[in-house]
């Protein structure tokens, strides 16, 4: 869970893995058939592979898991097929109520990739959520190599990112904060 890279294509996925990503999440707002086409080859990555928002694509691509937003359908199907289930949470209440194997919590800080997102939570709220839930928390939203350690020290198990996914300094910062 240390570094969760959100990518839209296989080339970016390989670059993220080379930089230290431990989870690669295929994230593209396209129809299922196009998502499956983009996802060919992801199963060969030597890391955990998750598909965003599409259980059908996750099953067809033999992904390890699927990440669903609060309103996304498919959790019962994911559970029935043994997929690892990630859920997004942008409030303390959502985090407490989520049926998930891990939570993507954020945005922690403002980010250009989520202009329509909830207001940033900040580190204090991240810490409160981490202390209250029993599943790993991945901090997302404005996270980079300079801020990743603070998220880990607040209780997150890892960080998720789009822009910093190819920066080896991000993995180094997470590893340093997590310790040996």
N, C-alpha and C positions, 0 to 999 in steps of 0.2 A: 504493500500500500504506500510505500514511501513517496514515490513520484507517479502520479496518475496523469498521463498525457492525453489530452483531447485532440484528436487529429481527424482530418477529412479524407486522407488518402494513404496508400501503403508506403510511398516514399517518405512522407513525414513520419509515419509510424517507425520505420527503420531508423531514421535520424534520431527520433526521441529515444528509442531503445539504446542506440549507441551513446547517447548523452546520459543514460542512467535511468530511464523510465522503468518502473516495475509493473505498471499496468498501462495498457493502451486501450483507449476508448474511441471507437469509430463513431464520429459525431457529424452527421450531415442531414440537413432537413430536406430529404428527397424521398420519393416513393420507395417502397420496400424492394422492388426489383432492382432499382438503381443502387440502393444501399448494399444489396447483396453483391452486385457487380463490383462496386467499389471495395467491398470487403474481401474479395478473393485474395488469398495469400496471407491474410492477417493471422490465420490459424498457425502459420509457420513461425510466427514471432516467438522468441523464447521467454515470453512474459505472459501474464494474465491478460486475456482479451475480453473486452466488454463492448457491447453494442448499445448505443444511446437510443432510447425511446421506441424500440421496435423489437418485440419479442419474436415475431415471425422471422425477421432477418437474423436475429441472434441464434435461433434454432437452426436455420438453414446453413449458417456459417460455422456451426459447431463452436460458438463462443462459450467462454467460461461463465459469462454473466450478461445481464442487461441492466442498464441504469434507467430508471423511470422517474419522471417528475411526479409531483403530488397528484395531478389530475390524469396522468397517463394510464390507460388500461393495460392489462396483461399480467399483473402480479400473480394471480392464481395459476395462469398457464406457465409462467416462469417457474414458480414453485413446483408445479406438477412435473416439470421436466428437469428439475434439479439444477436450474440456473442460479448462480450467485445473484442476489437481488440488491441493487443499489437504489437508493431513493434520494431525491433532492430535498433539502429543508432550508428555508430562508427565515424561519422563526423558531424560537424555543418550543412553542406548542407543536409545530409540524415535526420537529425532531423527536419529541416525546411520543407522538402518535404513529410515527412511521413504522410499518412492517418492513424491515430491511436487514440485510447482512452487513451493510455499511451505509453511511450517510455522506453525501456530498453537501456540505454546509457552507452557505455563503449567499451573497457575496460578502467577503470579509472587508474588502475595500472596493471602491468604485473601479469599474473595469469597462473598457470600450466594447468588449464582446457581449455584454449584457446591459445595454442601455435601458432596457425596459424592466430590469430586475428590481427587486425590493431594495430598500435603502441598505447601505453597507451595515453589517453587524458589528464589526470591530472585534478586537481581541478579547475584551471582557465577556461579551456575549458568546463568543466561540468557546471560551473556557467554561462558561456556565453550561452550555450544551454538552460539551465533552464530559463534564462531571456528572451529568444527569442521565446519559444513555449508556447502554451496555454493548453497543456495537462500535466498531472503529469509525472515526470521523475523519473525513478528508476535507481540508479547508480549500475553498475555491473562491476566486474573485479578486483580481489584482495581486495575486501572489507571484513573487519572483525570488531570485536568489537572495536578495537583501531582506525580504520579509518572511521567507519560509521558516527560518529558525524560530521566529516569534510565534508562528502558528503551532509548531511542534511543542514549544514550551507552554503554550496555552492548553495543551492536551490532545491536539490532533495527532492521528497516527500517520498522516501523510498530507500531501498537498496535491491539488489538481490545477493544471494550467494549460493554456493554449499557447500563448506567446513565448513563455519561458521553457517550454518542453524540450527544446533542442539545446538548452544551455547546461553544460555539465556542472556549472557552479551551483545550479539548483539542487542537484542530487547531493553534491558535497555539503551544502548548507543543511539539508535535511539529515544526512548521516551524522554530521557534527552535532546537531541538536538532539538527535536520538541517542547518541553515545554508542559505546561498544555493544 
